[in-house]
Amino acid sequence: MAANVVKKKKSRLNRREWMAGYLFLIPNFIGFLVFTGVPVVMGFIISLTDYTGFGSANFVGIDNYLKMFTDSDFKIALQNNLFYSLTSVPLTILFALLLALMLNRKMYGGSAFQTIYFFPNLTSMVAVGCVWLQIFDSKKGPVNQFLMNTLGIENPPKWFWGTSTALLTVVVVVVWKQAGYYMIMFMGGLKNIPSHLYEAAKIDGANSWQAFWNVTWPMLSPTTFMVTILTFIASFQVFDIINVTTEGGPGRATQVLVMRIYQEAFKYGRMGYGAAIGYFLFLIIFIITLIQWQGQKKWVVE
């Protein structure tokens, strides 16, 4: 009898805890449904129409999705986005890792340097874009002034204003800004590597490079995997720095998918077509993330 009474009290207590937990979660569920779930569904419905933002909309089915593959602006934006991703992601990972390895060593003023390298991440991308526009100004910018007056280069790059250099210049600015953020992640990963692994490698006669390649890099693979996913997703969502510096130009040199969505939906009033590009972008990010998630089984050390 006593055992049954104890079980009943425990079950009542569990039910109360279960109900209390869900009561705390209900506001979050409602917020997610109102601000995320409903807009996602409505956006997909709009992508199947010719909605312009005003008045009624006509159902056009998958015409908006088929139109993308014959739209030269969309193709250029997709190519630029792929180029941007395949350059900014590895460069960000490389510089973030180098900074983390440098600061992980006990050096004088390490905390100050860590703050300096992380500081650009705290700055608004709009402010960053405005500053770098002045730095890379093709006529009066300090970079080109140095190239012309000190190195004697008569025709320095036009940076943001050159069709062949604009996207690469954006990559440089973005890598400079976000490397400090991912540097912190790599430093956290480095702190979690057991010291006895380095001691064993040293006993086996491994030099610094061998210790890095056989100990540090494999043990950092979970952190590298997370950073890779985050940077790839961010690279396909780039918009603010391009909107501030080049506005997609010169010509179509820095057109990317999110810029294309913005222009189609809000500049040209083709909401349905813009929504379709948005869902195509979601599909790209989902596929890339899925491939990376499956690939982690082969190279991530747990």
C-alpha positions in Angstrom: 0.0 0.0 0.0 2.7 2.4 1.0 4.6 1.7 -2.3 1.4 2.4 -4.3 0.9 5.7 -2.5 4.5 6.7 -3.2 4.1 5.8 -6.9 0.9 7.9 -7.2 2.5 10.9 -5.6 5.5 10.6 -8.0 3.2 10.3 -11.0 1.2 13.4 -9.9 4.4 15.3 -9.4 5.7 14.2 -12.8 2.4 15.3 -14.5 2.6 18.7 -12.7 6.3 19.2 -13.9 5.3 18.1 -17.4 2.4 20.6 -17.5 4.5 23.4 -16.0 7.2 22.8 -18.6 4.8 22.9 -21.5 3.1 26.0 -20.1 6.5 27.8 -20.2 7.1 26.6 -23.7 3.7 27.6 -25.1 4.6 31.3 -25.5 7.7 30.3 -27.6 5.6 27.9 -29.7 3.0 30.7 -30.3 5.8 33.2 -31.2 7.4 30.7 -33.6 4.1 29.9 -35.2 3.1 33.6 -35.7 6.5 35.1 -36.7 8.1 32.1 -38.5 5.7 29.3 -39.3 2.9 31.4 -40.8 5.2 33.7 -42.9 7.0 30.6 -44.3 3.8 29.0 -45.4 2.5 32.4 -46.8 5.7 33.0 -48.6 5.5 29.7 -50.3 2.0 30.4 -51.4 3.0 33.8 -52.7 5.8 32.1 -54.7 3.1 30.3 -56.7 1.4 33.5 -57.7 2.1 36.7 -59.6 1.6 38.9 -56.5 3.0 42.4 -56.8 2.5 43.6 -53.3 -0.7 45.4 -54.1 -4.1 44.1 -55.1 -5.1 40.6 -55.9 -2.8 37.7 -57.1 -3.3 35.1 -59.8 -2.1 31.5 -59.3 0.7 30.7 -61.8 1.9 27.4 -60.3 5.6 26.7 -60.8 6.1 29.3 -63.5 8.1 31.5 -61.2 10.5 28.6 -60.5 10.8 27.7 -64.1 11.5 31.3 -65.0 14.6 31.3 -62.8 16.5 29.0 -65.2 15.9 31.3 -68.2 16.6 34.5 -66.3 20.2 35.7 -67.0 20.2 38.0 -63.9 19.4 35.0 -61.7 22.1 32.9 -63.3 24.7 35.6 -62.8 23.6 36.0 -59.2 23.9 32.3 -58.6 27.4 32.1 -60.2 28.5 35.1 -58.1 27.1 33.6 -55.0 28.9 30.3 -55.6 32.2 32.2 -56.3 31.7 34.2 -53.1 31.0 31.2 -51.0 33.9 29.1 -52.4 36.3 32.0 -51.6 35.1 33.6 -48.4 34.4 30.3 -46.6 37.9 28.7 -46.8 39.6 32.1 -46.3 37.6 32.8 -43.2 38.3 29.4 -41.8 42.0 29.7 -42.6 42.5 33.2 -41.1 40.4 32.4 -38.0 42.4 29.2 -37.4 45.7 31.0 -37.9 44.6 33.7 -35.4 43.5 31.1 -32.9 46.8 29.2 -33.2 48.8 32.4 -32.7 46.8 33.6 -29.7 46.6 30.1 -28.1 50.3 30.3 -27.5 51.2 32.1 -24.3 52.3 35.5 -25.5 52.5 39.0 -24.0 49.4 41.0 -24.6 47.4 38.0 -25.9 44.1 39.2 -24.4 44.5 42.6 -25.9 45.2 41.2 -29.4 42.2 38.8 -29.0 40.0 41.9 -28.3 41.4 43.7 -31.3 40.8 40.8 -33.7 37.3 40.3 -32.3 36.3 44.0 -32.4 35.4 44.1 -36.1 32.7 41.5 -35.4 31.0 43.9 -33.0 30.8 46.7 -35.6 27.8 47.1 -37.8 28.3 45.9 -41.4 27.0 49.2 -42.6 29.7 51.1 -40.8 32.3 48.6 -41.9 31.2 49.0 -45.5 31.3 52.8 -45.3 34.8 52.8 -43.8 36.2 50.3 -46.4 34.6 52.3 -49.2 36.9 55.2 -48.2 39.9 52.9 -47.7 39.6 51.4 -51.1 38.5 54.6 -52.9 40.1 54.3 -56.4 41.4 57.9 -56.4 41.8 59.2 -52.9 41.9 56.0 -50.8 45.0 55.3 -48.7 45.5 51.9 -50.4 45.7 53.3 -53.9 47.6 56.3 -52.7 50.2 53.9 -51.3 50.3 51.9 -54.5 50.8 54.9 -56.7 53.0 57.1 -54.6 55.2 54.5 -52.8 55.2 51.6 -55.2 54.9 53.6 -58.4 51.9 51.7 -59.8 50.3 53.9 -62.4 47.0 52.1 -62.7 46.0 50.5 -59.3 43.0 48.3 -59.0 39.6 50.0 -58.9 38.5 47.7 -56.0 34.7 48.1 -55.4 34.4 50.0 -58.8 36.0 47.4 -61.0 34.0 44.5 -62.6 36.9 42.1 -62.1 37.8 43.1 -58.5 34.5 44.2 -56.9 33.5 40.7 -55.6 37.0 39.9 -54.4 37.1 43.2 -52.5 33.8 42.3 -50.8 35.3 38.9 -49.9 38.4 40.6 -48.3 36.2 42.9 -46.2 33.9 40.1 -45.1 36.8 37.8 -44.1 38.4 40.7 -42.2 35.1 41.3 -40.3 34.1 37.8 -39.4 37.4 36.0 -38.9 37.6 37.2 -35.3 34.2 35.6 -34.4 35.2 32.2 -35.6 38.6 32.7 -34.1 36.9 32.5 -30.7 35.3 29.2 -31.6 38.7 27.7 -32.7 40.3 28.9 -29.5 37.6 27.1 -27.5 38.4 23.9 -29.6 42.1 24.3 -28.9 41.6 24.6 -25.2 39.7 21.3 -25.2 42.5 19.3 -26.8 44.1 17.1 -24.1 47.8 18.1 -23.4 48.9 14.4 -23.1 48.3 14.0 -26.9 51.0 16.6 -27.6 53.3 15.0 -25.0 52.9 11.6 -26.7 53.6 13.2 -30.1 56.7 14.9 -28.7 57.9 11.6 -27.3 57.4 10.0 -30.7 59.7 12.7 -32.2 57.0 14.8 -34.0 57.9 18.3 -35.0 55.5 21.3 -34.8 53.9 20.6 -38.2 53.5 16.9 -37.5 51.9 17.6 -34.2 49.5 20.1 -35.8 48.5 17.7 -38.7 48.2 14.6 -36.5 46.9 16.0 -33.3 45.5 19.5 -33.5 43.7 19.3 -36.9 41.9 16.0 -36.2 40.9 17.1 -32.7 39.6 20.4 -34.1 37.4 18.7 -36.7 34.2 19.1 -34.7 34.8 22.8 -34.4 35.8 23.1 -38.0 32.7 21.3 -39.1 30.5 23.7 -37.1 32.4 26.7 -38.5 32.1 25.4 -42.0 28.3 25.0 -41.8 27.9 28.5 -40.2 30.1 30.2 -42.8 28.5 28.5 -45.7 25.0 29.5 -44.6 26.2 33.1 -44.0 27.8 33.2 -47.4 24.5 32.5 -49.1 22.8 35.1 -47.0 25.2 37.9 -47.8 23.4 41.2 -48.5 24.2 44.1 -46.3 27.9 44.6 -47.2 27.1 44.4 -51.0 24.1 46.7 -50.6 26.2 49.3 -48.8 29.3 49.2 -51.0 28.4 48.2 -54.6 24.6 47.8 -54.7 25.1 44.7 -56.9 27.4 46.5 -59.4 29.3 47.5 -61.3 27.0 46.0 -63.8 26.1 42.7 -62.4 29.6 41.9 -60.9 28.4 41.6 -57.3 24.8 40.5 -57.8 24.0 37.6 -55.4 20.9 35.7 -54.6 19.6 37.7 -51.7 20.3 41.0 -53.6 18.3 39.5 -56.5 15.4 38.6 -54.1 15.4 42.2 -52.7 15.4 43.8 -56.1 12.8 41.5 -57.6 10.4 41.8 -54.7 10.8 45.4 -53.5 12.4 47.3 -56.4 10.5 45.8 -59.3 7.4 44.7 -57.4 7.6 41.0 -58.4 6.8 39.5 -55.0 5.9 36.1 -56.3 9.1 35.7 -58.3 11.2 37.1 -55.4 9.6 34.6 -53.1 10.4 31.7 -55.5 14.1 32.7 -55.6 14.0 32.8 -51.8 12.8 29.2 -51.6 15.3 28.1 -54.2 18.0 29.7 -51.9 16.6 27.8 -49.0 16.9 24.5 -51.0 20.5 25.3 -51.8 21.4 25.9 -48.2 19.5 22.8 -47.1 21.3 20.6 -49.6 24.7 21.9 -48.7 24.1 21.5 -45.0 22.8 18.0 -45.6 25.9 17.1 -47.6 28.2 18.5 -44.9 26.2 16.7 -42.2 26.6 13.4 -44.0 30.3 14.1 -44.7 31.1 14.7 -41.1 30.9 10.9 -40.4 34.1 10.5 -42.5 36.3 13.3 -41.3 35.0 14.5 -37.9 36.8 13.0 -34.9 34.5 12.5 -32.0 
